[in-house]
Amino acid sequence: MKEKKENPKILKAPFSRRAALVLMDIMAIMVSSFAALYIRFEFSFRAIQPIFLKHYEYTLVYNICMTLILFVLFRLYRSVWRYASATELINIVFATTIAALVHLIFCSVTGWYMPRSYYFLYWILLFGSVCCIRFSYRILRMFRSKYRESTDRNSRTAVMLIGAGAAANAILKEIEGSRYLNLQVKCIIDDQPGCHGKFMRGVPIVGGRESIVAAAGQYGIDEIIFAIPSANNNVRKEILDICKETGCKLRALPGVYQLINGDVSVSELKEVEIEDLLGREPIQINTAEVLDYVHGKTVLVTGGGGSIGSELCRQIAAHQPKRLVMLDIYENSIYEIQQELLRRYPEMDMVVLIASVRNTRRIQAIFEQYRPDIVYHAAAHKHVPLMEESPNEAVKNNVMGTLKTAQAADRYGAEKFVLISTDKAVNPTNVMGATKRICEMVIQMMNQKSRTNFVAVRFGNVLGSNGSVIPLFKKQIAEGGPVTVTHPDIIRYFMTIPEAVSLVLQAGAYAKGGEIFVLDMGEPMKILDLAQNLIKLSGYRVGEDIEIRFTGLRPGEKMYEELLMDEEGLKQTANKRIFIGRPIEFDSQVFESQLEKLKEDAESETADIRRDIQEIVPTYHFEQE
């Protein structure tokens, strides 16, 4: 959590302004004191008794000095009055009240008394004049802002706020006070019936969520801001589902912690993402269990620069490992996560290595030098269409890379080895999925003969990961379309990157050896629905502004993915989102000889590698050429 440090040079008023305030306060004291006498004697100068005029003259200098000292003590010369709030008003109340009491006491002690009603009148006038001096600047800014709104109404973005709470009030306040925000809040939506018909900072609260679509049309709304940071995911999804039908751009506050931290502002708004429409609560893990088995250990992450690998590194770093070793063959991606972790955890022992898991000697040397206790193997080729064109590379990297890394883990005594697998390994129709199924079999084979606990974690598509549909859809929308979907009925399981990685860590904590952990990813979603929602969230109309084009299933692509094969049963763990699939038995000796043949054929660049794969994975089917 970043602490916001105030810069006194910025927050204190300049000396010239403070001097002007002092001069105006002196005039306010003089005028308020005399006006109190004038009002007491019924607005007649001649009616004022000469003794009171003399006492006014005697006490004036002392009164000015004592009052100014009190104003200094109550920081009336240090506040930034363009942002004055109730706190500054309370300071004025205390300062003027005590000043009036001190004046009364001083007159009584010196004998320079005044009429009894004078002191009350003096306090009222002093308070009013000090308020006018200090709040006039803010009032003038407000009038100028209203004038600016009326003159450039057409050039300002019309905004609807969802929620009439503290977050909405903070956003309204910032928009009011800023000359740089080109926003005009036209209306507010809130589900509390008691608010309807009322105003918040001059903006009407027009109704509940059922009024969103109508109000968007009535007020000509361009942008909707979701300002209920405390809303749970179900409420958030329900309201955002309505909002996306308006065709307006959507933005939202990230979460309730923004409100707690006082960080609510327009700068904290983020674009509403497709993750906001998943309609389920974020998956929770037992962080204590993860901490217990990661804390103080040397952890190796292969493929550490990828979307899953880099998030693994983030979450592992947060659990205080003894050393984090990140390995990847691509220097740019792993450099980015290295710099991020250096900023966040400068004291952590971190090693970044460029290496290929296909290089036996390099992998063996790394294990010999760093002796990792826990290995997360995320390095893999994962793009289905690309691997259909280069199946030998899929075998070399996915299968042989996993085998060589697993053998090194066994040789150098790692405690646990966790393979990141995929739902595409189940009854695979493509090379990528079939090679990942062979990787799972490698893990089972190694577990039978090693003291290291070898396990695999299987899950589906990860929103926002490299090569997933969401970044592709966003790029296509930014280019004006069309958005390409392979088939109108194709469905996939989805979860966010942090959710997937959290469950991987939790599964690793449960690992006893030989398990295939299956992550519950909730209900599957249609890719077509994802595309339509993303177009609407971007403020466009489907079919009018952005076209959706169906391109047909790609080579090796399924209409739907499965998480279990027919032979596998499910056993629940302590985490209701993590299940254990029963391993399918196979002959390890036969499998080892098949692996040797697969390796030789892949390295000889045979064109018939798919037959080798099918011999190992009978459920793999491919089109014969």
C-alpha positions in Angstrom: 0.0 0.0 0.0 1.4 3.3 -1.1 1.3 6.2 1.4 0.4 9.5 0.0 2.8 12.1 1.3 1.7 15.7 1.3 4.1 18.2 -0.2 3.9 21.3 1.9 5.0 23.5 -0.9 1.9 22.4 -2.8 -0.7 22.3 -0.1 0.2 25.5 1.8 -1.2 28.7 0.4 1.5 31.0 -1.1 2.8 33.8 1.1 1.1 36.5 -0.9 -2.3 34.8 -0.5 -1.8 34.4 3.2 -0.9 38.0 3.6 -4.0 39.0 1.7 -6.1 36.8 4.0 -4.5 38.4 7.1 -5.4 41.9 5.7 -8.9 40.8 5.0 -9.3 39.3 8.4 -8.1 42.5 10.0 -10.8 44.4 8.1 -13.4 41.8 9.0 -12.5 42.2 12.8 -12.7 46.0 12.5 -16.0 46.0 10.5 -17.6 43.2 12.6 -16.8 45.0 15.9 -18.2 48.3 14.7 -21.2 46.8 12.9 -22.1 45.0 16.1 -22.4 48.4 17.9 -24.2 49.9 14.9 -26.8 47.1 14.9 -27.1 47.2 18.7 -28.1 50.8 18.6 -30.7 50.2 15.9 -28.6 51.2 12.9 -28.1 54.8 14.2 -24.6 56.2 14.5 -25.8 59.1 16.6 -27.5 56.7 19.1 -24.2 55.0 19.9 -23.0 56.2 23.3 -19.5 57.9 23.2 -18.2 55.6 26.0 -18.7 52.6 23.7 -17.0 54.2 20.8 -14.0 54.9 23.1 -14.0 51.3 24.3 -14.1 50.2 20.7 -11.0 52.2 19.9 -9.1 51.0 23.1 -9.8 47.3 22.4 -9.4 47.2 18.7 -5.7 46.6 18.4 -5.7 44.0 21.2 -8.8 42.3 19.7 -7.1 42.2 16.2 -3.9 40.6 17.7 -5.6 38.0 19.8 -8.0 37.0 17.0 -5.2 36.6 14.5 -3.2 34.5 16.9 -6.3 32.2 17.4 -6.7 32.0 13.6 -3.1 30.9 13.2 -3.6 28.3 16.0 -6.7 26.9 14.2 -4.8 26.8 10.8 -7.0 29.2 9.0 -4.0 30.4 7.0 -2.7 27.0 6.1 -5.7 25.4 4.4 -6.2 25.2 0.7 -9.6 27.0 0.5 -10.4 25.8 -3.1 -10.9 22.4 -1.5 -12.5 23.6 1.8 -14.8 21.2 3.5 -16.7 20.6 6.7 -13.3 20.3 8.6 -12.4 23.9 7.7 -15.9 25.1 8.6 -15.5 23.5 12.0 -12.2 25.2 12.5 -13.8 28.6 11.7 -16.6 27.9 14.2 -14.1 27.2 17.0 -11.7 30.0 16.1 -14.4 32.7 15.9 -16.3 31.4 19.0 -13.1 31.4 21.1 -12.1 34.8 19.7 -15.5 36.3 20.7 -15.2 34.8 24.2 -11.6 36.1 24.7 -12.8 39.5 23.5 -15.6 39.4 26.1 -13.2 38.4 28.9 -10.7 41.0 27.9 -13.3 43.8 28.0 -14.5 42.6 31.4 -11.0 42.5 32.9 -9.9 45.9 31.5 -13.3 47.6 32.3 -13.7 48.5 28.6 -17.1 46.9 28.6 -19.6 46.8 25.8 -23.4 46.2 25.7 -24.3 42.6 26.4 -25.9 41.9 23.0 -22.7 43.4 21.3 -20.7 40.2 22.0 -23.2 37.9 20.4 -23.7 40.2 17.4 -19.9 40.5 17.1 -19.5 36.7 17.0 -22.2 36.2 14.4 -20.7 38.9 12.1 -17.1 37.7 12.6 -18.1 34.1 11.8 -20.1 35.2 8.7 -17.4 37.5 7.3 -14.6 34.9 7.9 -16.7 32.3 6.1 -17.4 34.7 3.2 -13.7 35.5 2.8 -12.6 31.9 2.8 -15.4 30.2 0.9 -16.0 32.9 -1.7 -13.1 31.5 -3.8 -14.8 28.1 -3.9 -18.2 29.6 -4.6 -16.7 31.6 -7.5 -15.1 28.4 -8.9 -18.4 26.7 -8.7 -20.2 29.4 -10.6 -17.4 29.4 -13.2 -17.7 25.7 -13.5 -21.5 26.0 -14.0 -20.8 28.7 -16.6 -18.3 26.5 -18.4 -20.8 23.6 -18.4 -23.4 25.8 -20.1 -21.0 27.2 -22.7 -19.4 24.0 -23.8 -22.2 21.6 -23.0 -21.9 19.8 -26.4 -18.2 19.1 -26.0 -18.4 17.5 -22.5 -19.0 13.8 -22.0 -22.4 13.1 -20.5 -22.1 10.7 -17.6 -24.5 8.5 -15.6 -23.4 7.4 -12.1 -24.5 4.1 -10.7 -24.8 4.4 -6.9 -25.5 7.4 -4.7 -23.1 6.6 -1.9 -19.8 8.0 -0.6 -17.9 6.9 -3.8 -20.3 8.7 -6.1 -20.1 11.8 -3.9 -16.3 11.8 -4.1 -16.4 11.5 -7.9 -18.9 14.3 -8.2 -16.8 16.5 -5.9 -13.7 15.8 -8.0 -15.5 16.6 -11.3 -16.8 19.8 -9.8 -13.5 21.0 -8.6 -11.3 20.0 -11.6 -10.8 22.1 -14.7 -9.2 19.2 -16.5 -12.0 16.6 -16.4 -14.2 16.9 -19.4 -17.2 15.2 -17.8 -20.7 16.3 -16.9 -22.8 14.0 -14.6 -26.3 14.2 -15.9 -28.1 11.7 -13.6 -27.6 9.1 -10.8 -29.1 5.6 -10.5 -29.5 4.0 -7.0 -31.7 1.1 -5.9 -32.7 2.7 -2.7 -36.3 4.0 -3.3 -35.9 6.7 -0.6 -33.3 8.4 -2.8 -35.4 8.7 -5.9 -36.3 12.2 -6.8 -33.6 13.8 -4.6 -30.4 15.5 -5.7 -26.8 14.8 -4.9 -24.6 17.9 -5.4 -27.2 19.2 -7.8 -27.5 16.0 -9.9 -30.9 14.2 -9.9 -31.2 10.6 -8.6 -33.7 9.4 -11.2 -34.5 5.8 -10.2 -33.2 2.3 -9.7 -31.5 -0.1 -12.0 -34.8 -0.6 -14.0 -34.4 3.1 -15.1 -30.9 2.7 -16.5 -31.8 2.2 -20.2 -34.5 4.9 -20.3 -32.4 7.4 -18.4 -29.4 6.8 -20.8 -31.6 7.8 -23.7 -33.4 10.7 -21.9 -30.2 12.4 -20.8 -28.0 11.5 -23.9 -25.5 9.5 -21.8 -22.1 8.8 -23.3 -20.5 7.0 -20.4 -21.7 5.1 -17.3 -19.5 5.0 -14.1 -20.2 2.1 -11.7 -19.6 3.7 -8.3 -20.6 0.9 -5.9 -17.2 -0.5 -4.8 -18.8 -2.6 -2.1 -21.1 -4.5 -4.5 -20.6 -8.3 -4.7 -20.0 -10.0 -8.0 -23.7 -11.0 -8.5 -25.0 -7.5 -8.0 -22.2 -6.1 -10.2 -23.0 -8.5 -13.0 -26.7 -7.9 -12.9 -26.3 -4.1 -13.1 -23.5 -4.2 -15.7 -25.6 -6.6 -17.9 -28.2 -3.8 -18.0 -25.7 -1.1 -18.6 -24.1 -2.8 -21.6 -27.5 -2.7 -23.3 -27.3 1.1 -23.5 -24.3 1.1 -25.8 -22.5 3.5 -23.5 -18.9 3.2 -22.5 -18.6 1.6 -19.0 -16.1 2.3 -16.3 -16.0 1.2 -12.6 -14.1 1.6 -9.3 -11.9 -1.4 -8.8 -13.1 -2.4 -5.3 -14.2 -1.5 -1.8 -10.6 -1.1 -0.6 -10.4 2.1 -2.7 -13.2 3.6 -0.6 -11.5 2.5 2.7 -8.2 3.9 1.6 -9.7 7.2 0.5 -8.5 6.6 -3.1 -11.8 7.1 -4.7 -11.3 9.4 -7.7 -11.8 9.6 -11.4 -8.1 8.5 -11.8 -8.9 5.2 -10.1 -11.6 4.3 -12.6 -10.9 1.3 -14.8 -12.6 0.0 -18.0 -15.2 -2.6 -17.2 -13.7 -5.9 -18.3 -15.3 -9.2 -19.4 -14.2 -10.6 -16.0 -16.8 -8.4 -14.4 -19.5 -10.3 -16.2 -18.5 -13.8 -15.1 -21.2 -13.6 -12.5 -19.5 -15.5 -9.6 -17.5 -14.6 -6.6 -13.7 -14.8 -7.0 -12.3 -18.2 -6.0 -10.8 -18.1 -2.5 -7.9 -20.3 -1.3 -6.4 -21.1 2.1 -3.4 -18.7 2.0 -2.1 -20.2 5.3 -1.7 -23.6 3.7 0.1 -22.1 0.7 2.3 -20.0 2.9 3.2 -23.1 5.0 4.6 -25.0 2.1 6.2 -22.2 0.0 7.6 -20.1 2.9 11.4 -20.6 3.2 11.7 -22.8 0.2 13.6 -22.5 -3.0 11.0 -22.4 -5.8 11.7 -22.8 -9.5 9.1 -21.7 -12.1 9.7 -22.7 -15.7 8.0 -20.5 -18.3 8.2 -17.8 -15.7 7.6 -15.0 -18.3 4.3 -16.4 -19.6 0.9 -15.3 -18.4 0.5 -18.3 -16.0 4.2 -18.4 -15.1 4.5 -14.7 -14.3 1.4 -14.8 -12.1 2.8 -17.8 -10.3 6.0 -15.8 -9.6 3.9 -12.9 -8.3 1.9 -15.0 -5.9 4.9 -17.1 -4.8 6.9 -13.9 -4.1 4.1 -12.8 -1.8 4.4 -15.9 0.3 8.1 -15.3 1.2 10.1 -18.0 -0.4 13.7 -18.5 0.5 14.6 -18.0 -3.2 12.6 -17.7 -6.4 14.2 -19.0 -9.5 12.5 -17.9 -12.8 13.4 -19.6 -16.0 12.2 -18.8 -19.5 13.7 -18.9 -23.0 12.1 -15.5 -24.0 14.1 -12.7 -22.4 11.6 -9.8 -23.0 8.7 -11.3 -21.1 10.7 -12.6 -18.1 12.6 -9.2 -17.9 9.2 -7.5 -17.3 8.2 -9.7 -14.4 11.7 -9.5 -13.0 11.5 -5.6 -12.9 8.0 -5.7 -11.4 9.1 -8.1 -8.6 12.2 -6.1 -7.9 10.1 -3.0 -7.3 7.6 -4.9 -5.1 10.0 -7.2 -3.2 13.5 -5.6 -3.3 14.8 -7.8 -0.5 13.7 -11.1 -2.0 16.4 -13.5 -3.3 15.5 -13.8 -7.0 17.3 -15.5 -9.8 16.3 -15.0 -13.5 17.7 -17.5 -16.0 17.4 -17.7 -19.8 17.3 -21.4 -20.7 15.3 -23.9 -22.8 13.7 -26.9 -21.0 14.8 -28.9 -24.0 18.5 -28.5 -23.2 19.3 -31.5 -20.9 22.7 -30.2 -19.7 21.5 -26.7 -19.0 18.5 -27.9 -17.0 20.7 -30.4 -15.0 23.2 -27.6 -14.3 20.5 -25.3 -13.0 19.1 -28.0 -10.7 22.5 -28.9 -9.4 23.4 -25.2 -8.6 20.1 -24.0 -7.1 18.5 -27.3 -5.7 14.9 -26.2 -5.9 12.5 -27.7 -3.3 9.4 -27.0 -5.4 9.1 -26.9 -9.2 6.2 -25.4 -11.1 6.5 -26.5 -14.8 4.6 -23.9 -16.9 6.9 -23.9 -19.9 5.0 -25.2 -22.9 3.9 -24.5 -26.5 0.1 -24.0 -26.1 -1.3 -22.4 -29.3 -3.5 -25.1 -30.8 -3.4 -24.0 -34.5 0.3 -23.4 -34.5 1.1 -26.8 -33.0 -1.0 -28.4 -35.7 1.4 -27.0 -38.2 4.5 -27.8 -36.1 3.8 -31.1 -34.3 7.4 -32.1 -33.9 8.1 -28.9 -32.0 5.2 -29.6 -29.7 6.7 -33.0 -28.9 10.2 -31.6 -28.3 9.1 -28.7 -26.1 6.1 -30.1 -24.3 6.9 -33.8 -23.9 10.7 -33.9 -23.9 11.0 -30.6 -22.0 8.7 -31.9 -19.2 10.6 -35.3 -19.1 14.0 -33.6 -18.8 12.8 -31.2 -16.2 11.1 -33.9 -14.2 14.2 -36.2 -14.4 16.3 -33.3 -13.1 13.9 -32.7 -10.2 14.1 -36.4 -9.3 17.9 -36.5 -9.6 18.5 -33.4 -7.3 15.8 -34.2 -4.7 13.1 -31.7 -5.3 10.1 -32.2 -2.8 7.3 -31.4 -5.3 7.0 -31.1 -9.0 3.7 -29.5 -10.3 2.9 -29.7 -14.0 0.5 -27.1 -15.5 -1.8 -29.1 -17.7 -5.0 -28.3 -19.7 -8.5 -29.5 -20.3 -7.4 -30.0 -23.9 -5.5 -33.1 -22.7 -8.8 -34.9 -22.2 -9.8 -36.9 -25.3 -7.6 -34.6 -27.4 -8.4 -33.7 -30.9 -5.2 -31.7 -31.4 -1.4 -32.1 -31.1 -1.1 -29.6 -28.3 -3.7 -31.4 -26.1 -2.3 -34.8 -26.9 1.3 -33.8 -25.9 0.0 -32.3 -22.6 -1.7 -35.7 -22.0 1.6 -37.4 -22.5 3.1 -34.9 -20.1 0.6 -36.0 -17.5 1.6 -39.6 -18.1 5.3 -38.6 -17.7 4.4 -37.2 -14.3 2.5 -40.4 -13.2 5.5 -42.5 -14.4 8.1 -40.4 -12.6 6.0 -40.5 -9.4 6.1 -44.3 -9.3 9.9 -44.4 -9.1 10.9 -41.1 -7.4 10.8 -39.7 -3.9 9.7 -36.4 -5.4 5.9 -35.9 -5.4 4.9 -35.4 -9.0 1.4 -34.0 -9.7 -0.5 -32.3 -12.5 -3.0 -29.5 -12.4 -5.6 -29.4 -15.2 -7.7 -26.3 -16.0 -9.4 -24.6 -19.0 -9.0 -21.3 -20.6 -7.6 -18.3 -18.7 -9.1 -14.9 -19.4 -6.5 -12.5 -20.7 -3.7 -15.0 -21.0 -1.3 -14.7 -23.9 -3.1 -16.0 -27.1 -6.5 -16.2 -25.5 -9.6 -14.9 -27.3 -10.1 -11.7 -25.1 -6.9 -9.9 -26.2 -7.7 -10.9 -29.8 -11.3 -9.6 -29.6 -10.1 -6.3 -28.0 -7.6 -5.8 -30.8 -10.3 -6.5 -33.5 -12.7 -4.1 -31.8 -10.0 -1.4 -31.6 -9.5 -1.8 -35.4 -13.2 -1.5 -36.1 -14.0 -5.2 -36.5 -15.0 -7.6 -37.6 -14.7 -9.8 -34.5 -14.0 -13.4 -35.6 -15.6 -16.4 -33.8 -15.0 -19.9 -35.1 -18.6 -21.2 -34.5 -21.8 -19.7 -32.9 -22.1 -22.7 -30.5 -18.5 -23.2 -29.3 -18.2 -23.1 -25.5 -15.3 -22.9 -23.1 -14.5 -22.9 -19.4 -13.0 -19.7 -18.1 -11.3 -18.3 -15.0 -9.1 -15.3 -14.4 -5.3 -15.7 -14.3 -5.0 -14.9 -10.5 -7.8 -17.5 -9.8 -6.1 -20.2 -11.8 -2.7 -19.6 -10.3 -4.2 -19.5 -6.7 -5.7 -22.9 -7.3 -2.5 -24.2 -8.7 -0.7 -23.2 -5.5 -3.4 -24.6 -3.3 -3.3 -27.9 -5.3 0.5 -28.0 -4.8 -0.1 -27.8 -1.1 -2.4 -30.8 -1.2 -0.1 -32.9 -3.4 0.9 -36.3 -2.1 2.2 -37.6 -5.4 0.6 -39.0 -8.6 -2.6 -36.9 -8.5 -4.1 -35.1 -11.4 -5.9 -32.1 -9.8 -8.9 -30.8 -11.7 -10.0 -27.2 -11.1 -13.8 -26.4 -11.0 -14.1 -23.5 -13.4 -17.8 -22.9 -12.9 -20.3 -22.9 -15.8 -18.9 -22.9 -19.4 -19.5 -19.8 -21.5 -20.3 -19.4 -25.2 -17.5 -17.7 -27.1 -20.2 -15.8 -29.0 -21.6 -14.4 -25.8 -18.1 -13.2 -24.8 -17.6 -11.5 -28.1 -21.0 -9.8 -27.9 -20.5 -8.6 -24.3 -17.0 -7.3 -25.1 -18.4 -5.3 -28.0 -21.1 -3.8 -25.8 -18.7 -3.0 -23.0 -16.6 -1.1 -25.5 -19.6 1.1 -26.3 -20.5 -0.3 -29.7 -23.6 -2.1 -31.1 -23.3 -5.6 -32.3 -23.9 -6.0 -36.0 -24.2 -2.2 -36.5 -20.9 -0.7 -35.3 -18.9 -4.0 -35.0 -19.7 -7.1 -37.1 -19.2 -10.7 -35.8 -17.9 -13.0 -38.5 -17.9 -16.8 -38.1 -14.8 -18.4 -39.6 -15.3 -22.1 -38.9 -13.6 -24.5 -36.5 -9.8 -24.4 -36.8 -7.7 -27.6 -37.2 -7.8 -29.7 -34.0 -10.4 -27.4 -32.3 -13.3 -28.9 -30.3 -16.8 -27.5 -29.9 -16.4 -28.0 -26.1 -13.7 -29.0 -23.7 -13.8 -31.7 -21.1 -12.0 -31.8 -17.7 -12.2 -35.5 -17.1 -11.8 -38.7 -19.2 -14.4 -41.4 -18.8 -12.1 -43.6 -16.7 -11.3 -40.8 -14.2 -13.5 -40.4 -11.1 -13.5 -37.3 -8.9 -12.5 -37.0 -5.3 -13.1 -33.7 -3.5 -10.4 -31.9 -1.5 -10.7 -29.5 1.4 -11.2 -26.7 -1.2 -14.5 -27.2 -3.0 -13.0 -25.8 -6.2 -10.3 -28.5 -6.4 -10.9 -32.1 -7.2 -8.5 -35.1 -7.7 -9.0 -37.3 -10.8 -8.2 -41.0 -10.4 -5.0 -41.7 -12.5 -5.5 -44.0 -15.4 -3.2 -47.0 -15.2 -0.7 -47.8 -18.0 2.4 -49.9 -18.4 5.4 -47.7 -17.6 8.0 -49.9 -19.4 6.0 -49.8 -22.6 5.5 -46.0 -22.1 9.2 -45.4 -21.7 10.0 -47.3 -25.0 7.2 -45.3 -26.7 8.7 -42.1 -25.4 12.1 -43.1 -26.8 10.6 -43.7 -30.3 8.7 -40.4 -30.0 11.9 -38.5 -29.2 13.8 -40.1 -32.1 11.0 -39.4 -34.6 10.5 -35.8 -33.5 14.2 -35.1 -33.8 14.4 -36.7 -37.2 11.5 -34.4 -38.2 9.3 -37.2 -39.3 6.0 -36.2 -41.0 4.2 -39.1 -39.3 4.6 -38.0 -35.7 0.9 -38.0 -35.1 0.8 -41.8 -35.3 3.4 -42.0 -32.6 1.3 -39.7 -30.4 -1.8 -41.8 -31.1 0.0 -45.0 -30.0 0.6 -43.4 -26.6 -2.7 -41.6 -26.3 -5.4 -43.8 -27.9 -8.1 -41.2 -27.2 -6.3 -38.8 -29.6 -7.9 -38.7 -33.0 -6.7 -36.7 -36.0 -7.7 -36.4 -39.6 -5.8 -38.8 -41.9 -4.2 -37.0 -44.9 
